[in-house]
Amino acid sequence: MYQGPERRKDWPELVNRYQRLLEVTRKLSSTLDLTFLLRTIIQAAAELTDTEAASIMLLDSRTNQLHFEATTNSDLSSMEKIVVPLEGSIAGTIFTSGRPMIIEDAANHPLHFRNVDAQTTFITRSILGAPLISKEKPIGVIQAINKKDGGKFTQVDVQTLEGLASQAAVAIVNARLFQQSDSISDLVHELRQPLNSLNAATAILMRPNVPEEMRREFVQTIQGETGRLSAMTTDFLDLTKMESGRMRFVREPFNLFELAGECAKIIMPQATTRQVSAHVRIPDPDLMVEGDRSKLKQVFLNLLTNAVKYNREGGSIYIDGDIVGERVKVSVEDTGRGIPPEALPKMFQKFYRVPESADGATQGTGLGLAIAKKIVEVHGGEMVVESTVGLGTTFSFTLPLA
């Protein structure tokens, strides 16, 4: 359809934009890593619309609110706790209407959700937003923010962002489905062993004249395996929520020394039975970090429990915390039997457990370290492991300073 001479002037720019969009689409279709995917999308949105920043908000179906999942203009940790309502906000209007929206003067617009600017150092001047729609169902909103050099958004910008949003929505849904199906397949495989143990134990208990001592042993087996099944399914749900971005983190400053001491006290009964001592060696008792305290407590307890379980009788555990640049490096060191070199690269894999040694150490769900690593990564840090067989193991991770 003929659009008039003024539209023809946009054609070369539109062709160039769509060529670049095609390149981005190929990149999106080449990965199922949700974190990498979201980062690629927002970087492309800012580039293609020539804006200072871009962000993605996805719907939390449980609360029916939008949450920031990726942003170029700020540390995501400062924005994850911001909840954007569907009513009374620009993003919410875009989501519910299913149509793109241009706001040239955000500061004076009645729908501008000022909590975002209030909780970050970024000032929003103008916004171009488009809905993320997959199979006629909205899943979120993508926004390009602040046209560079004070310019105004054009129809080419709108068409470009709509095209990106269309491809992005499909890619996000596919990544989520892949994560879920891949994880479920792993879970089903892992459930077989405890279920087989339960099946065998109950079959024996059904036989007449089973000696009382043997009966007690099989009842204990059933209790142990049902407990492991319960822990495994709980850990699995936590991990899948984090991988899909559906688990929310509350970020606030807290005292690292106090948390380390609190967790050391919790594992002391378990440590005392094996004559293992725990030492908090954080030099600054007032050291403050920022993050979700309850989630990071889970990280500490996982590492400390393992440090007790795989330690030697009369061994030691050391908890260190030192400032490195703008972050804190936390280490949990034990004097246990160590991890074989061939097992180190697999330590953070889901359901991986180091082959049981001769001392008969109890195996867990195989998800604790994967969960701990993911919690640290959500905080913008990283977790690593170092070990020497016969000497001990050290797990280290980084956290942002408050």
N, C-alpha and C positions, 0 to 999 in steps of 0.2 A: 504494500500500500504506500502511495506517495505521501511523504510527510512534509514537503515544502523545503525550500533551499536552506533555511536555517538549520534543519536537521542534518542535511548533508555535511555540514561543517563538522559534525560530531562523529561521522563515520570512521575516519582514520583513527581517531582516538579510541573509539569503541572497538575497532578491529584489534588494535594493539592490546587493549585491556583483555579482550577475550582470548587472545593468543597466550598472554601471561596466565590467565585463568585456567586455560587448558593445561598448562604446565603444572600449575598448582594441583589441579584435579588428578593428574597422573600421580603426583606425589602422595595425595591423600589416599588414593586407591592402593598404594604400595605398602601400607602399614596398618596394623591392627593394634598398635600401641596407643592407648587413649591419651596419655600425657603428651607424647610427641605429636599426636594428631591435633590436639587443641592448640598447642604452641604454634604449629605450622599454620593453622587457620587464622589466628589473630595476627600473626606477622604478615600474612598475605592480605588480610583485610586492611591493615594500616598502609601497606605498600600500594595496593590497587586503588585505594580511594585518596591517596596522598594526604593522610591525616597523621596527627601526632601520636595517636594511640588507638587501641582497639581492645575489646573485651568480649567474652562469651559468658552468658548466664544460662544455666540449665534449670529446668523445673524439678523441684523435689516433690514428688507425687504425694508424699505423706503429709507435708505441710501446705501444699499448694502455693508455694512461694518460689521465687527465683533466687539462685545462689551463684556468685561468681565462681567460675571454674578455671578461667585463664584470663590474663590481662597483660598488656605490654607496658603500661605506664606506671606500675607500682608493684611492690612485692606482694604476691598473692596472699601471703600470710596476713597482711593488713586489711584485706578485703573479703577473705573467706567468711568472716563473722558477720558481714553485712548482708542482711536479708532484704530483698526487694519485693514488696507486695505486688500482686497482680492488679490491685485496684489503687488508683492514685499515683501511678508512676508511669514514666514514658515507656520503659521496658515492658511493664505489665500491659499497657495499652497495645503495644506492638504485638505482644504474645497473643492476647485475646482477640484482637481484630484480624490477625493473620496478614497484615499489610505493612509495608515499609513506612517509615516516618522520618521527616526531616525537621529538626529543631535548630533554627539559626541563632536564637538567643536563649540558651538554656537557663541562664541565671534568673531570667524574668518569666520563665514558663511555669504555669501553675502545676504541671505534672512532674517537674524536675525533682528527682529524689535527692535532696541535699545531704542526706546522711553519707553519701559516697564521698563528696568533696570534703565534708566535715571530718571524716575519719582518715583521709589521705591528704597529701600535700599537693594533689593535682587539682587544677581548676578547670572545670568543664565549661567551654564556651558554646560549642555547637555539637550536634549529635545527628548521625545518620544511623538508623537502626533497621534491621530486617529480621523477620521471624525465621527460626530454624524449624522446618516442617518436613516430616518423614511420613509417607503414606497417609497424607491428609491430617496428620496429628502433630500439633506443635510440641516441640521438646525444649525450646529455649529461644534465646535472642542473641544476635550478634550486633555489636555496635562499633561504628567508626567514630572517633571523637576528635574534635578540633581540626577543621580543615586548615592546612598549613598556609602561612602568609596571609591569614585573615580572609581567605577566599570563601566562596559559598559552594555548597554541594550542588552538583549538576545532575541532570537526568542520567548521564553516563555513569556517574557514581552510584546512583540508585540501581541501575540495571546490573552493574558489576557486582555490587554487594549482594543483590538478590541471587545472582548466578552462583556466587561463592557460597551463600547460605544454603542453597539447594543441594549442592554437592557435599557441603560440610555436614548437614543433617544426616544424610545417608551414611557417610563415613563414621559419624559418631555412633549411630545406632548399630552399625555392623561391628564396630569395635567392642561395644558393650555386649552384644550377643556372643561374639567370639570368646570374650573373657568368661562369660557365664558358662557357655557350653564346654570350653576347655577345662574350666575349674570343676564343673560337675563330673566330667569324665574322670578327672583325677580323684575326686572324692569317692565315686563309685568303686574305683579300683582299690582305694585304701580301706573302704568299709568291708571288703570281702574277708580280710583276715580276722578281725574281731567277730564278725558274724559267723564265720566258720567255727571259731572257738566256742561261741555260745551254742551253736547247733550241736557240736560234739559233746559239750558238757551236759546239756539238757537231755540228750539221747542216753547218756550213761546214767544220769540220775533217774531216768524212767525205768531202768532195769530193777528187778526185785533183788533183794538181799545185797544191796551195795553197802560195804562196810561204812560205819559212821565216820571214820577218819577220812576215807576217800570222799564221802559225801560233803564233808566240810571243805575239803580242798576244792572241789568243783563249784561249790557255792561261792567261795572266795574268788575263783576264776570268773564266774558270772558277774560278781560285783565289780571286779576290776575292769572287765571288758565293757560292761555297760557304762561305767564311769568314763572310760576312754572314748566310747562312742559319743557320749554327751559332750565331752570337752572338744572332740574333733568337729562336731557339727557347729558348736558355738564359735570356735576359732575360724572355721570355714566361712560362716556368715559374716564375721567381722572382716575377714580379708576381702571377700567379694564386695562388701560395701565400700571399702577403701579403694579397691581397684576401679570400681565404677563411679567413684566420686560421690557416693550417696551417704557416706559417713561424715558428720559434721564435727569440726574441731573448734573448741573454744580457746582462743589465745589470750593469755594474760601473763604479766610478769610474776615470777615466783622464785623462791630461794632454792638454789640447786643443792646447797649443803644440807638443808633441812630435808629435802626429798630423799637424798641419798641415805641420810641417817635413818629416816623413817622406813625405807625399804630394807635396810640392813637389819633393823630390829624385827621386821616381819619374817625374815628367813632364818633368824637365829635359832628357833627351836629345831628346825631341820638341820641347821649347821652343827648345833651342839651334839646331836646324836652321833655325828661323825667326827666330832672334835675339830671342826673347821672354824677358824676365826675370821672375822670380817673387819676390815679397817677402812675408814673413810679418810682419804688423804687430800681433800680439796683444801688448798691453802687459804682461800678467802671464805670465811664463814658467811659473808654477806653477798656472795656472788649471785647476781640475779640473771636469769635467762627468761626468754619469752616463749610460751607454747601452751599446749593443752596439758595441764599438770596430770590429770587422771590417765591420759593416754601414755604420757612419758613415764608415769609410774609403772604402767604395764610393761614398758620396755625394760626398765630397771629390774623389775621382779623376774622377768623371763631370763635375763642374763645372769642374775644372782642365783636363781634356782638351778640353772644349768651349771654355774660355777661350783655350787655345793654338790650337785649330783655326780659330776664327773671329776671331782677333786679326789685327792688321796686322804686317807685317814690322818687327822692331825695337820691338814694343809691350811692354806691361807687364801683369803680373797682381798683384793685391794681395789678400792674405788677412787679414781683420780679425776680431777677436773681442772683444766688449765686454759687460760685465754690464748687463742691463736688468731691474731688479727681481730676481726669483728665477730668472731664466733668462739664458742667454748668447745674444747675437745674433751669428751668424757670417755673414760676407759674403765672396763671391768676386767681385772686380771685374776687368774687362778693359778694354783701350783699343782694342777692335776696331771692326768696322763697325756694330755695333748691330743691333737687331731692329726691323723695321717695326711701327708702332703696331697695325696690324690683326692682326699675328701674336701679339702679347703674350698675349691671352686664351687662346690655344690651346697655349701652350708646354708645358703639363703633360698634354695629351691623349695617350692612347696612339697610337703610330705617327705622330704629327704631326711633320713636319719643315718648317722654314722653306724656302720655294722656293729652289733653288740659285741662287747669284749668279754673276756673270760670272767670278769668280776660280776657279770650279770646285772649291769645297770639297767634300771627300768627305762623303757622307751616311752616317749610322749606322743603327741599327735603329729609331729613333724611340721607344724605350722607356726610355732612360736617365733622362730627367728625370721620367717618370712613376714609375719605381722610386725615384728619389732622394726625390721628394716623399712617397711612401708611407712610406718608411723614417723620414723626419722626423716624419710624422704619428703613426706607431706610438709614437714617443718623446714624444708629446704636444705637439709643436711644429708650426710652419707654415713653408712655403716660399713666397717671393714673388720676382718678377723685375721689375726696372726697367731701362729702356734708352732711349738716345737715338741715333738713326741718325747715324753718322759719329763718335760720341764713345766709345761702349762700352756694356757691359751689366754689371749687378750682380745676382747671385743671392744672396738672404739667407735664412737659416733659423735657428730657435731651438732650443735644447737645455736640458734641466734642469741646474742646478748640482748637483755631487756633494754 
